[in-house]
Amino acid sequence: MPNRFTEAAKAAREATNKELATEIAAVSSFSRDSINEILPTKKDKEAFVKLMEQVEADTDMDNKLAYLTDNIKTAGVVAINLLKALV
């Protein structure tokens, strides 16, 4: 049963999702619409941002792989979705 905050929460979620998609599109070759198809949820977009931070971090490959291993359920899904879009 919806409460008085249901519509406000839905609007906020959609606005955040659009904002994240716009930011990701700005630093990639994907459009905002394609980002929303590849990464449909806010959680997916946040996982993408964290994954990109690790990729761009000034750390060695072992640290990058450790991050991926520790976060395989989120970062792995994002990586697979991105690779599907590229292939």
C-alpha positions as CSV (number, residue, x, y, z in Angstrom):
1,M,0.0,0.0,0.0
2,P,1.6,3.3,-1.0
3,N,2.2,5.9,1.6
4,R,2.4,9.6,1.2
5,F,6.1,9.4,0.2
6,T,5.7,6.8,-2.5
7,E,5.4,9.3,-5.4
8,A,8.1,11.6,-4.1
9,A,10.5,8.7,-3.7
10,K,9.7,7.5,-7.3
11,A,10.3,11.0,-8.7
12,A,13.6,11.3,-6.8
13,R,14.8,7.9,-7.9
14,E,14.0,8.7,-11.6
15,A,15.8,12.1,-11.3
16,T,18.9,10.5,-9.7
17,N,18.9,7.8,-12.4
18,K,18.8,10.4,-15.2
19,E,21.5,12.5,-13.5
20,L,23.9,9.5,-13.1
21,A,23.2,8.5,-16.7
22,T,24.0,12.0,-17.9
23,E,27.3,12.0,-16.0
24,I,28.4,8.6,-17.2
25,A,27.5,9.5,-20.8
26,A,29.6,12.7,-20.5
27,V,32.7,10.6,-19.8
28,S,32.0,7.8,-22.3
29,S,31.0,7.3,-25.9
30,F,27.5,6.1,-24.9
31,S,24.5,8.3,-25.0
32,R,22.3,8.8,-21.9
33,D,19.6,6.5,-23.4
34,S,22.1,3.7,-24.1
35,I,23.5,4.1,-20.6
36,N,20.0,3.6,-19.2
37,E,19.6,0.5,-21.3
38,I,23.0,-1.0,-20.3
39,L,22.7,0.1,-16.6
40,P,19.0,0.4,-15.9
41,T,19.1,0.9,-12.1
42,K,20.8,3.5,-9.9
43,K,22.6,0.6,-8.2
44,D,24.1,-0.4,-11.6
45,K,25.2,3.1,-12.3
46,E,26.8,3.5,-8.9
47,A,28.6,0.2,-9.4
48,F,29.9,1.5,-12.7
49,V,31.2,4.7,-11.2
50,K,33.0,2.7,-8.5
51,L,34.5,0.3,-11.0
52,M,35.7,3.2,-13.2
53,E,37.3,4.8,-10.1
54,Q,39.3,1.6,-9.6
55,V,40.2,1.3,-13.3
56,E,41.5,4.9,-13.3
57,A,43.2,4.7,-9.8
58,D,46.9,4.9,-9.6
59,T,47.3,1.3,-8.3
60,D,48.8,-1.8,-9.7
61,M,46.8,-4.6,-11.4
62,D,46.8,-6.7,-8.3
63,N,44.9,-4.1,-6.4
64,K,42.4,-3.7,-9.3
65,L,41.9,-7.4,-9.5
66,A,41.4,-7.6,-5.7
67,Y,38.7,-4.9,-5.9
68,L,37.0,-6.9,-8.7
69,T,37.2,-10.1,-6.7
70,D,35.8,-8.5,-3.6
71,N,33.0,-6.8,-5.6
72,I,32.3,-9.5,-8.2
73,K,28.5,-9.4,-7.7
74,T,28.2,-5.8,-8.5
75,A,31.3,-4.8,-10.6
76,G,31.2,-8.1,-12.5
77,V,27.6,-7.6,-13.6
78,V,28.4,-4.1,-14.8
79,A,31.5,-5.3,-16.6
80,I,29.5,-8.0,-18.4
81,N,26.7,-5.6,-19.4
82,L,29.2,-3.1,-20.8
83,L,31.1,-5.8,-22.7
84,K,27.8,-7.1,-24.1
85,A,27.0,-3.6,-25.3
86,L,30.4,-3.3,-27.0
87,V,30.3,-6.7,-28.8
